[in-house]
Amino acid sequence: MNARIAESFYDVARVRADFPILSTSVRGKRLAFLDTAASAQRPLAVIEAVDCYERTSHANVHRGVYQLSQKATDAFEGARERVRRFLNASSLKEVVFTRGTTESINLVAQSWGQRLGPGDEILITWMEHHANIVPWQMLCQRTGATLKVAPIDRRGELDLATFKALLSNRTKLVAFTQVSNALGTVLPIKDMIAAARAAGALVLIDGAQAVAHQRVDVQALDCDFYAFSSHKLYGPTGIGVLWARESVLREMPPWQGGGDMILTVSFSGTTYNDLPYRFEAGTPNISGAVGLAAAIDYLDALGIERAHAHEQRLLKRATAALKAIDGLQIIGEANEKSGVISFVLDGVHPHDLGTILDDEGVAVRTGHHCAMPVMDFFDVPATARASFGCYSDDADIDQLVRALGRAREVFG
Ligand SMILES: Cc1ncc(COP(=O)(O)O)c(C=O)c1O
């Protein structure tokens, strides 16, 4: 869809009315919620779906023959089917529910990663979230494999040539984010996947910052693993997804043992359940899955492309407005960006800045954004980060700019 046409139909006031929290106030001020990259707010449709499940359908899943348990199982498995369609996965067996992106990546590191040994390499990029760094460091410590890191440049873009040069037949897995949470950079994942495939490596994509802003088709992407969290997608916390290619998942050993992931258990040995249950030990987050399905329905009805076009317009406007502020430096100026702006203000520590903005009702994230290597690269201890979602509007930007003016006054 043409971005301009898509955006012209976008009624942000109506969208905002779907999110009850946006009409609350903070310290007597209008709430300008600009921390969607950390966790998105929930629309009424999600809140009500979870509420309805809790009131009418809750029981444990996959276990009871009684009607309520079957109802809960239908809701849970219905949510899996909703995720399958959302990602255009070819089979339900490929959709594993986890606690979120972090757990999805740890699952791959602990299960698939067992096959690695000395001489094997994993390639990541310099702009990964800690969730896509630390599990691989731990895996390398356990197995003797080596972690390689593709560099970035001062604009916050990946050095694609060096990324490709770091690939070899030793590379067993390439794991990268689709969108940087700290910089907003949209990575050239098509080229990266093609290069990784040519080197014979598997590909894991951290989709945490992407799924709510662009349509994802795991078959078209031709990756092997795709991880995301529901709470970045307007759904509940504590639930997320690991999508994995069935042929890859089938060869992976279970990573956590317990109920639901087994077929038979005896003291002489245990046999494991079929996919995807083999990777879902214990009672799952059933209401979370119901909420995630409702969030996907909501975003689909809204139109992910239309929301994206709206966010891109806000990004442009906010970037121009922030650049006009004396002493403000934007960290991360990639050509293609998602609705994320990291910045520092001369002479003001980001944490102090965050406190002043909060006084003005503006919620932004301050800190290292779980991307300390990015902070090191830009030689800053932390940044302030404003990020947009489908409900963000021009008034949020105006309020942010006014609050930054106030911070300038306070700190001189
Ligand atoms: C790019 C990226 N990857 C991974 C994560 C971790 O997500 P979660 O904490 O939901 O597991 C985040 C969260 O901010 C993120 O932005």
The ligand as a Gaussian input file, in Angstrom:
#p B3LYP/6-31G(d) Opt

LIG

0 1
 C       15.501000      -6.047000      20.132000
 C       15.050000      -6.706000      21.396000
 N       15.348000      -7.989000      21.600000
 C       14.968000      -8.636000      22.708000
 C       14.251000      -7.995000      23.682000
 C       13.844000      -8.753000      24.904000
 O       12.457000      -8.881000      24.948000
 P       11.742000      -9.502000      26.239000
 O       12.266000      -8.724000      27.425000
 O       10.294000      -9.281000      25.998000
 O       12.115000     -10.940000      26.294000
 C       13.911000      -6.660000      23.527000
 C       13.191000      -5.929000      24.572000
 O       13.336000      -4.722000      24.727000
 C       14.323000      -5.995000      22.346000
 O       14.025000      -4.709000      22.135000

